[in-house]
Amino acid sequence: MASVERMPAPTNSKLLPRLAGLISGEWRYVPILVAIVLIWAFFGLLDPKFLSPRNLSNLSLQCIVTAMLALGLVPVLIIRQIDMSVAAISAVAATIAGQLLIAQNVSVWLAIAAGIAFGALVGLVQGRWITWTRTPAFLVTFGVSLVLAAVQLKLLPATGQINLFGTDITFLAGSYIDKTLSWGLAAVALVIFVAFRYASLTDARKAGLDRTATKHVVAPALIVAAVLVVVISALNRHNGVPVAVLILFTAIIVLSYIGKHTRFGIYLYATGANPSAVVRAGIKVDRIRMTAFVVCGAFAAFGGILAASRLLGVSAQSSGMGTLLLEAITAAVVGGTSLFGGRGSPWSALFGALAITSISNGIDLLGLGTEVKLATQGIVLVLATSVDSLAHRFAGGRQED
Amino acid sequence: MKSIVRGVLAAAAFALAATGSAYALDPDPELTGTVHLMLPNFTTVRFVEKDGPAFVEAMKKYAPNIKVEIANGESNPSLQQQQVEAAITGDTKAIVLIAADPSLASASLFAAEKAGVPLIAYEHEASGGPVTYYTQFGALKVGQAQGKNAAAALSEGGPYKIARLYGNKGDFYTRATKEGQDEHLQPLIDAGKIEVVCEDYVPNWNPSEAQRIMEQCLTKTDGDFQAIVASNDGTAEGALAALVSQGLQGQIKILGGQDANVATLQNILLGLQHGTVLKNYPMLADSAARLVVAAIKKQQPEEGHINGEFDNGYGKIPTAFIDVTMIDQSNVGDVVEAGVWNWADVCTGAAANTQTCKDNAGK
């Protein structure tokens, strides 16, 4: 690792670096999945309603916006950058979509597309500026977030808010998939998953690696099938699988595919892990970086539109305000995407968002109040980033991917 | 026909109320110089869009030769302090201060007193220093109106189960609003006619937080309650979003509300929320203008204008508490009459198809 500082592990134990290596490597999701199980067990014991189908349905919708923003942040974090403007982009995109829908009577698809296009454009401008001037992304994107807050105030009507009740855009966060259809989609997803595992097994064997079909295809397929059955039957016992959840999963799967199986994805991880080597290999690193910001802006914009669809409105007070930015960054990092670049995957956005939303969901269910909410959010942020930093440090700053 | 009669009656009632509050104060062309209005931020839209212009209007009415300068503190108390100091240096005649942060206005208050500039605190309770007059709607009055309305809506039948949403925890405004609500609701709770099944404070009055809190309340109770009492319109809108996502809109009443947000007025017209508390901004701005004129002339304000006092931690300030109006489906027009919004603002989106909007199309 060229530019990341190497810190010697302070103990002589060999267990610690190995564990840290695993956590920053192939066991990346173990801490977050254990955390989710613990959080669910904790709240489930305090109030069994936490695990009721109705609450799981709530939870799936409550985590969507954070997950969508975190998903966009993943490629930016992988290239060792940050985007502080995601919450502001989400607010402006929602305002644009809402104004087009209400004031201009534009069709709902065009309104959504315009919002997403705006987000991508902001990402492009930010990415170009950062790669051209070499200003730290933290400062540029923070500055842009202030400008965007001003833009939102200008774009909102004089009344300061847009009411989306009864408009077509509410289907995004307010509609559910037909119960039989969701089983069909799950079956298709499983078949695709098995096909991918099988393809990667044959590739590995061609490369001379000794891999068994049981461990490499059958076991993972059984786990995925079990998760799908549990999730879908739980959600079907309430209203069904929300359309927004389907959109999120599709986005995650597409981004995962791009990350693992395309040249762009491989360059993306390489840019984060070892930028100078990538430059020496003759790859246009600036283009990769700009693309990461464009993806981030587009997902932030879509997240904002989803938020508006869920809250049935847009206003300066509700959109992109509060802790959304911090929650999105926390979600990505707590889910296993490293702040040190090169490591992480789209799934971390889902796991992280699920974990932090589960906490606020449980606190609200128990009615524990504002103090507990603030304190827990802070502690989770510190712990999550610390696990990442410690794993990085004890693994000797090695990059695993 | 019936609605025309009702409209005329409402207009007449409002005209009476308006003349009643404006007293007979003649324009005084002798007064000259500059008066400063210090706005707190850009995020609370009403201050920029409504209170500011209404204050300029009112000053024109009472002192046509006084110039009004408007500055905006951009949510930053130290910026606002600089603006106050600049106004004093510029020889201002009086300052109307809507504190950017009510608890951090003390330095501005002392600076104005030292320079002998009258300072009128407006809406936000500027605390910890000398203030000439204070004019406000009063969170207590708002809470009382909400509580009275909710108690009336829950008086027949029952007993009822309700959920309560308060404002940001720790705010004076939140505390006073709750106190006002309790005056009417606590007796019913004590008598067993109302049972509060969920109650929580909403961080920063954020509608998204209110939505999640209500979704969790629905989970906790399996949706078994009949009404929600929300402390302002933003939190009521969040509560409505929670009901809509569970298909319960219209089945659980939304009571309370304040600000007469456009989205809320639309929800009231659509029958999704019961009512809201209207704060007639031009009336407050008018009160401030009259207090400014009295302070500059070093005279007492007209009889009855100051109707109470407010302890801001430094002393008891002579205060004008301005009346609030309860709005429901029958008198949404009052909001338009008050000049807060016009029908074109209210009648957009789904609300455009309601009878009230059709009756008032083109007005």
Chai-1 contact restraints between the chains, C-beta under 6 A:
chainA,res_idxA,chainB,res_idxB,connection_type,confidence,min_distance_angstrom,max_distance_angstrom,comment,restraint_id
A,K49,B,T219,contact,1.0,0.0,6.0,A-B,restraint_1
A,R54,B,T219,contact,1.0,0.0,6.0,A-B,restraint_2
A,N55,B,T219,contact,1.0,0.0,6.0,A-B,restraint_3
A,N58,B,E215,contact,1.0,0.0,6.0,A-B,restraint_4
A,Q62,B,R212,contact,1.0,0.0,6.0,A-B,restraint_5
A,I102,B,T348,contact,1.0,0.0,6.0,A-B,restraint_6
A,I102,B,G349,contact,1.0,0.0,6.0,A-B,restraint_7
A,L153,B,F42,contact,1.0,0.0,6.0,A-B,restraint_8
A,A158,B,E49,contact,1.0,0.0,6.0,A-B,restraint_9
A,T159,B,V262,contact,1.0,0.0,6.0,A-B,restraint_10
A,T159,B,D345,contact,1.0,0.0,6.0,A-B,restraint_11
A,G160,B,V45,contact,1.0,0.0,6.0,A-B,restraint_12
A,Q161,B,A263,contact,1.0,0.0,6.0,A-B,restraint_13
A,N163,B,A263,contact,1.0,0.0,6.0,A-B,restraint_14
A,N163,B,Q266,contact,1.0,0.0,6.0,A-B,restraint_15
A,N163,B,G349,contact,1.0,0.0,6.0,A-B,restraint_16
A,F165,B,A350,contact,1.0,0.0,6.0,A-B,restraint_17
A,G166,B,A350,contact,1.0,0.0,6.0,A-B,restraint_18
A,G174,B,S245,contact,1.0,0.0,6.0,A-B,restraint_19
A,L311,B,P207,contact,1.0,0.0,6.0,A-B,restraint_20
A,L311,B,S208,contact,1.0,0.0,6.0,A-B,restraint_21
A,L311,B,A241,contact,1.0,0.0,6.0,A-B,restraint_22
A,L312,B,A241,contact,1.0,0.0,6.0,A-B,restraint_23
A,G313,B,A263,contact,1.0,0.0,6.0,A-B,restraint_24
A,A316,B,T43,contact,1.0,0.0,6.0,A-B,restraint_25
A,Q317,B,G234,contact,1.0,0.0,6.0,A-B,restraint_26
A,S318,B,P207,contact,1.0,0.0,6.0,A-B,restraint_27
A,S318,B,S208,contact,1.0,0.0,6.0,A-B,restraint_28
A,G322,B,N206,contact,1.0,0.0,6.0,A-B,restraint_29
A,D364,B,R212,contact,1.0,0.0,6.0,A-B,restraint_30
A,D364,B,I213,contact,1.0,0.0,6.0,A-B,restraint_31
A,D364,B,Q216,contact,1.0,0.0,6.0,A-B,restraint_32
A,L365,B,Q216,contact,1.0,0.0,6.0,A-B,restraint_33
A,L365,B,K220,contact,1.0,0.0,6.0,A-B,restraint_34
A,G367,B,D200,contact,1.0,0.0,6.0,A-B,restraint_35
A,T370,B,K169,contact,1.0,0.0,6.0,A-B,restraint_36
A,T370,B,Y201,contact,1.0,0.0,6.0,A-B,restraint_37
A,T370,B,P203,contact,1.0,0.0,6.0,A-B,restraint_38
